[in-house]
Amino acid sequence: MGNPLTITFVVYIAAMVLIGFVAYRSTKNLSDYILGGRSLGSVVTALSAGASDMSGWLLMGLPGAIYLSGLSEAWIAIGLTIGAYLNWLFVAGRLRVQTEHNGDALTLPDFFASRFEDQTGLLRVISAIVILVFFTIYCASGIVAGARLFESTFGMSYETALWAGAAATIAYTFVGGFLAVSWTDTVQASLMIFALILTPVIVLISTGGFDTTFQAIELQDPAHFDMFKGATFVGIISLLGWGLGYFGQPHILARFMAADSVKSIAKARRISMTWMILCLAGTCAVGFFGIAYFSAHPEVAGPVTENPERVFIELSKLLFNPWIAGVLLSAILAAVMSTLSCQLLVCSSALTEDFYKAFLRKNASQGELVWVGRLMVLAVALIAIALAANPQNRVLGLVAYAWAGFGAAFGPVVLISVLWKGMTRNGALAGIVVGAVTVILWKNLAISDLYEIIPGFLFASLAIVVVSKLGSPSQSMIARFEKADAAYHADK
């Protein structure tokens, strides 16, 4: 079986790297490398935003949680769907226009510095530091997921799997930049939805249809059907709270900034939300129907009992011809690679645009900046690999921390900055610092079971409003905001 699997993986990885080299030819300057020259159409914007969001967690973490606990874990999927929709609705188009009107900003720190006329560079530096700290943790989670996949598929040692899983992603991100990442994301999103629609259908057929499957799950534990099983109010709010994270994820917001126009955004929203709902439903179904399958076939349930996050991997191997299984398992690799590549690029762009260009080499040529960007991709990747070297790392735990960090530090700042002209530089600074600090303290002091993104988001929002009210924005800030807002409403 190893042979078809290996061939499929190698062909898939080679195709992704090839896309990187094609994109390399379109990359002329830093704007191309970081934002693809703001040229993405609605389909690429939609699928790229979806794929960069849904990492290995979608095919490993979530099905594993549903397999273990039943439908009570599905609240997270509901929270994410609501959060993603509101992000498309309120932030996507406005951010696209505001970044263009504020110095044609290429990165979030760049946007904050222009939007709030920050002459000191403090806002840019603090936001770039937040990006680097939380994203390096996030990248490490992607590398762990990739390593787990290579380890279980090819029987490699964890150390070898770590490098094998990361190498391909680093290669195409390094070479092709944003266009390579967005084009590969579109292929990867298509592969993910194919895998997540096909797999639950085949599991359902092999367990004897809906009635037999539901009976088997009920025999196992009737509480698997109960969405409120063992759920507390705090627990449900915490899972729904994941949705708040969308407003502050730089790798998703970069997709909005790179759209070719505001008109593309509405169409992209419909495509992206359809894709997301189908993928999340498929993921929940894989974990849920997997309960019935493995209770009927206990002799093959060993690997899943040992690590529930392998439920999708094992079902793919057991139920499909090895060639198809190879394609389905490539979907996990796709999920990991698409998110990891976006994160590497965002870290690289923060280092290049917000430190190197802003403070060290103001007059650096475009060619030099693109190469610095490439070297930064390598540097961040190596640090993330070092962090991922501990095989005890659980994917979902790492992601939860990084997601909360971004959601609380940047979410309120991004949301309020595109909706309220009265926001000031000090308000933005207060929001970023209060959000990030709340998440770190809440998590490390274990203040309560409430997911740290919720207090972080609330306190950051309060800080922004209170501190902004203490000062007032300059006339030029208000004028620029109003001009961008008028352009947004005219283009919509």
Salt bridges, closest charged atoms under 4 A:
GLU100 OE1 - ARG96 NH1 2.76
ASP104 OD1 - ARG38 NH2 3.01
ASP110 OD1 - ARG124 NH2 3.25
GLU117 OE2 - ARG480 NH1 3.21
ASP118 OD1 - ARG425 NH1 2.78
GLU151 OE1 - ARG148 NH1 3.01
ASP185 OD2 - ARG255 NH2 3.49
GLU314 OE2 - ARG310 NH2 2.82
GLU353 OE2 - LYS357 NZ 3.91
ASP354 OD1 - ARG124 NH1 2.71
GLU368 OE1 - ARG361 NH2 2.64
GLU482 OE2 - LYS421 NZ 2.64
ASP485 OD2 - HIS489 NE2 3.80
